[in-house]
Amino acid sequence: MAPSPPGVAPADQLRADFRLLDDRDTLRTSWAIEQLILFQSVQSRAQEGTGAFNGRHYPDTSLDDIARALRLDPQAVQGEQQALIDSIRWYVQETIAGRPPAHLLDRDQDPLLGIGTLRYFQVEAADVLRGLYLGGLRDEWEIRVQVEEQMGVKVGGRRYLVDRAVMRRMGLDGHQLAHGEWAGKIEEFERKGLIVGPEKKNDPDVVYQYIRFRPGHGASDDAAIVAAGFEWGIGTAIGVFLADAVDTLEKYVPAYGDQDLQIAETVEREFKDLNMSRAEARQLTLWAAAIDTPDYRVPDSSLRHLLIIDRRTDLCPLESHLLTILGVPCPVIGLGHERSSSHRFYDYVRQRMQSPLTPSP
């Protein structure tokens, strides 16, 4: 087997890390969908040097590299992930057409994203669409810039299709792009072919890469879900979660595009009972900004971390968030990489929401 390109993890280490996750983590979803989520998790672990990578960083590892290492058909994996997004699109279209699903199920009567406990939450489909609207817009760059300008809360960057061959010729790697300050370089990157269009998505060296514009606060998906639920109810919180899941899954699908934003814009354009505006999206973006304090780091759970079952309590973080929104007492569980106390986190979100900082309409 040919050696891995510079910055790409060796295939045997990619396989070892996938096995480690598969043996260790049980997610609150079906086994088939769990495999897809674990597959994507290997990429960030390779880039960060955690797990089986033992401190070695491989910043240019792509999901295609992982698929090849696991001897999977990339097109089949991408198709399965797109099917999960399409099940959420179906839910949206049924609701807009006046046929709101009575439960959080897809057209085959399976729970959305295979999450079995979603069967038991009684919510209004309209509220779920409101959450998809807010969740899809809060990562939209225009919304984030408006929050930054109005409130002085700096936010990070966005993802682009990047040609790794051009990146290496420019003396860059994925870690530098993700952690540097490139706000004034985007047009240059496009001109030099580092950032490419969707027509080149399937080129061997093209990957979906985060580029940070400037130092600033990240965003906490946990905070977005919980704040949305505290303010607008359980259905809206679930919609925000589904938007975040779409944002994760669309990193490896057949057709490039910001599908969480596309869904939000569809809801904005076609759903007559939205009763929300971009002012609410700006508000949620502010609440979700991961503003750490000297003694507290705000957790930001990935999709995998949101669904990992804590075997001590038989509870995953998503369930803890939703039950807390409903006022159901829950035991303390750990959130995010740092395993932060869930109870302390909920107190933090409540305090953030009481802040006088409010974006203007």
N, C-alpha and C positions, 0 to 999 in steps of 0.2 A: 504494500500500500504506500502511495506517495506521501511524503511528510506534509504536515499541515502548513499552510501559509503563515507568515509572521503574524502574531496576534490572534491566531485561531487555535483553540484548544485541541489537543490530539483526540482522535476518535475514541480510543480506549478510556480516556478520562471522562469524556462525555457520556459514554455508556455506563461507567461506574457511578457517576453522579445521578443519573436517572434511576439506576437500581437502588441507590441509597434512599432517594426520595420515595420510590415506589414501596420499599420495604418499611419505611418509617412513618409516612404520613397517610392518614385516612381522611378523605374530604367528604363533606356533606353533599355528595352528588353521586351519580351513577359511576360505576367503575370505568366505563368507556370515556366519559367526560373527565373524570379524574386524570386519566392518562394524558389527555390533551393539555390540561392545566399544568401537570408536572413536566411535560415536554417543554412548555414555554419557560417554566421556572429555571430549567438548566441554563438557559442563556444568561440570565442576570447573575447566576452563581459563578459561571465561567468568567464573566466580565469582572466580577468583584473578587474572585479568588477564594470563594467560600466552598464549603462542602468538600467534595472529593478533589478539588483543585488545590487544596493545601497551601493557600496563600499565593499561588501563582495566578497572575491576572492575564486573561486572554480577551482584551477589549474589543477585538474585531470578530468574535464568534457570532455567527448568524444562525437563525433558525434552520436555514437550509443545511448548514454544517451539521446541526444536531440531527436533522432528519436522515441525512446520509449516514451518520455514525450509527444511528439506531436501525438502519436498513429499512426505513419507511419510505413510502411514496410521497414526496412533498405535495403533489397535486391532491392526493387523497386526504392528507392531513388538512390542507388548506380548505378543501371542500367541506370537511366535517365541521371545521370552525365556522365557516360561512353559514352552514345550516343552522348552527346555534343562534347566530345573529338574525337569520331569516325568521326563526321562530318568534323572536321579539318583534321583528317588523310585522309579522302576521298579527300579533296581538294588537299592535298599534293600528293597523289598517282595519281590523275588525271593529275596534272601538270608534274610529273615525267614521266608519260606515254605519254606525248606529247599532252594531251588534256586539256590545261590550261583553267579553267573556266573563262568566260568573266567577271563575276561579283563575288562579295564576298558572294556567295550563296552555300548552301549544295545540296545534290543530290535531295532533294525535292523542290528546288528552294526557300527555306526559307533563310533569311540572317543568316550568321554564328553567333551562340550564341544568335539568336533572336534579334540582334541589328538592328532595322529598318533602321537607317541612313547609315549603311554600304552598303545598296543597291545603294547609290548615289555616292560613291567614285569610281572613275575610276583608277584602278591600274593594274600593270602587275603582274600576278600570280607568276612569277619568283622572283619579289621583295618581295612578301609575304613570299615565301619559304626562302629567304635570312634572313628575319626578324625572322622567326621561328628557323632558324639555330642559329642566334646570341642569341636570347632570351633563347633558350633551353640550350645553352652552358654556358651562363654567370653565372648560378648558379651551374655549375659543379665544384666539389671541386678542381680538378686539375687546372682548369682555375683560380679559385680564389686564390689558393696558389701561382701560377706563378705570378699573379699580385701583391700579397703581397711581394713575394721575390724580384721582380724587382723594385717595386715602394715604398715599405714600407707602403702600405695601407693595414692595417689589416682588415680582413673580418670575419664574424661570424661563423656559424656552418651549420648543415643540419638536416633533419628529419630522424627519424628511427621508426621502429615498436618497441614499448616498452610495457613490461608486467607490468601493474600497481600493481599487487599483489607483484611481486618481488621488484618493486620500493618502496612500502610501507615497506616491510621487511628490506630494506636497509636504511630506515629512510629518504627517499627522496620524493619530490613531483614534479609535472610538472613545477612549477615556478622555483624551484632550478635548474632543468635540463636546462630550457630555458635561465636562466640568470647567471649561474655559469661559471666555467672555467674547461672543461672536456677533453681537447685535449689529455691528457695522460691516460685517463681512458676508452677509447672506447673498447679496447680489453678486459679489465676486465669486463666491462658491458656485453659484449657478452658472456664471459666465465661464468658469474654468472646468465645468463638468463634474465637480464634486457632488453637488446636488443635481439630481436628474428628475425627469418627469415620469409619469406612470407607465409610459410606453416602454420603459427600460426595466420595469419591475422584475422581469424574469431573467435578466442578464445574470451570469454566474457571480459577478462581483458586486451586485447591487443589493444593499440591505436597508432595512428600516432603522434609522439611527436618530437618537435624541441629540439635538444641538442646543446648548444653553446660550441664551442671548446675553444675559448679565447675571451677576450674583444676585440672589434673591431668595425669597421663601419658596419652598415647594408647596404642594397641596396635599392634604390628608384626605384620602377617600373615606376613612373612618369618620372624620369630622363632618364631611359633606353629608354622609348618610344620616348620622345622628342629628345634626343640626336641622336638616330637612324634615326629619321626623318630629322633632320637638316643635318646629314652627308650623308645619303643614300636615302632619299626620303620617300614619304608618304606610299608606299607599304611596305617598310621595317619596318616602324614604326608600321603599322597594324600587321605585322607578329610578332613583339616583343610583342605587346599587346596580341595576341592570345596565344603565348607561356606562358605568365604570367597567362592567364586565365586557360590554361591546368594545370599549376602548382597548381592553387587553386582548381580546380575541382577534380583533381586526389587524393586529400586527403580523398575522400570518394567514392571509386569505387570498383567493385568486385575483381579486380586483382591488387595487390600492384606492384608499379614500378614507376620509374622516367620517365613518359611518355613524358614530354617536352624534356628531354634529348634523349629519344628514337627517337622522331621525328627529332630532330636535327641531330642525327647520321645517320638516314635514308637519310636525305637530303644530308649530307656530303658524304655518300657512293654512292648514286644513282643519284643525280641530277647533270647532266653533265655541266649545265650552272650556277653553283653556283658562280664561280668567287670570292670566298672569302676563307679565311683561319681562323685558330684559333687566328691569330694575331688581326683580327678585333673583335673577341669575347673578347679577353683580353682588347682591347681598350674600348669597350662598358662597360665591367665590371668596368673599372676604372672610366669612366664617370658617371656610375650609383651608385658608392659608395656614401652613404649619409654622406658626409663630412660637418658637421655643422660648423658654425662660431659662435663667441660670440654673435652676434646679429641676427642669422638666423638659423632656424631649417629646414632642407630639408624635404619637404613633401613626404610621401610614401603612396599612396592610395591603399587600398585593391580593389578587383574587385567590391565590392559594392560601395565604394566611387568613383571609376572611372565612374560608370554608374548612380549615383544619379543625378536626374534632379534638377537643380537650378530653382525654379519656377519663380524667379524674371527675369531671362534671357532666360528661356526655353533652357538651355544648360547644358550638363553634362561634367565633366572634360575630358573624352576621346574625345568628340567632340571638346572641346576647344584646346586640344593638337594637334589634326589632322588639324584643321583649321589654327592654328598658324603656323604649319609646311608649309602649303600651302600659307601662307602670307595673309590670310583673317583676317581682324580686328575683334577682339572678345572683349566683355566686360570683366571686372574683375570678376572672380568667386573664391570661396574658394576651396582649395585643401587639402585633407587628414583630419586627426582628428583635426589638428590645424586650418583648414580653411585658409591656407596661401594664399596670393595674387597670382593669376596665373601669372600676368604680372611680378611681382618680380621674380617668379620662372623661367620664361623663360629667363630673364636677367641672373639669376644665372647659368643656363645650358650653355648659350652662353659663359659666362666667364670661366666656367670649361673646356669647349672644346678648349678654347684658351690657356689653361695651357700647359707649355712645357713638362709635364709628359706624356710620351708615352711608352707603353710596347714595348720591342724589339720583332722582328719577331720570 
